[in-house]
Amino acid sequence: MKPIVAIVLLAAGMATRMAPSGGHKLLAEFNGMPLVRRSALTAINSHAESVTVVVGHRQDDIRNALSDLQLSVVANPDYASGIASSLVIGFAAAAANGADGILVMLADMPAVTSCDLNRLITAFQDSKRESIVRAVSQGKPGNPVILPRSLYDAVPRLRGDVGARDLIKTSGLPVIEIEIGEAAQIDVDTPEAIIAAGGIPAES
């Protein structure tokens, strides 16, 4: 039986770099739909067993954008403390469903495709469940990443704005790097970045 991979899509952040007048970056439109919905559909259309979206900041708007999709939504009441708290919430939900590996996906990376996710998932499944799989761009570490079950117990110890990268450094596990091009590095943290990536910033 193939190892099961679940996706945790992080969509709880406060988007502080959007400036006071900027709209929520995850509600920016790409091809006529909010970015968070586009990212969720990318996840759903992959070979992952399930998709869990972690929400926090402006969660009602985010939930509305996802309302008819086949996924689970969990709220992070401590989202303002940084990404670590969202990882803890998301991993708890995904691990409860028996996933052998959890793919951590950031909702603000519009260039990542379902095919990219499938390449990561296949590499993890071929690694017999005990490797970390990480997307890279020309050898430079990026996102998404897949963490194996053996690291689940380490996630609750993360604090503040510390993500999976720190776990990877200290895990001692082999890391399989999958080249997916610029998509591994493109995130949209500013209105300018949204426009450069082909999107339309949301109204504030």
Steps between C-alpha positions, in 0.01 A plus 500: 500500500634841403585743781221750559579868455273774636531868416495778757435832326603797712260793454489663844761776477441871547669612175679782681708595194192596300505851660203654683306572182567161343235231478554145623754332272314169504190674363695647207357374170689264273316388186176632647516324836643579845857377543409286801239317292747451216754355745237274656395367158867433418519293818170320443597406143823335614545138610478594868253307712353809667534877526480697826500880485610695808325837527534793740518861380173598323393139519138568405611637163740209450232246593260660254755463222530128580140425591412240237832313482578150625737585783516554873539844657649544847536830684818616671397742778867581562581590137652837594789322676648377173507204263601242763157506666333431164730205437409355841125531431526365147722205589270397785206488259682322216683252723170397659402359160800268495721676244850356453625834373366855514560739213523856629377744238489878526181654361683803354706313237298533176749331268495159674300246296331169577771333289766653726321360804471158338873488433566570868243242609642232269853564628378463858311180425807354327718589801324249726355772728823605672633790295420868491406621152558865413433708190798698376562765236839460330616320812376770737266365773139606469146374553299277519658236723387157619582392855480132599308363798821470705511882527141550611592505870750781439244737344322599827832628635525766228443858612447837334581557134693174467395270219594161360845617391627492857369147550677389183832638624488313830326177399798298387279343233594474132361782286384434146504816290256536211567775246175680412651823367405850609170376647690387811600858578214721377276620779288813492554704814447848350258660250793533258576128527136413433501709183835359387363147540197580284245574771273789592529624861183477707322807630586577862 
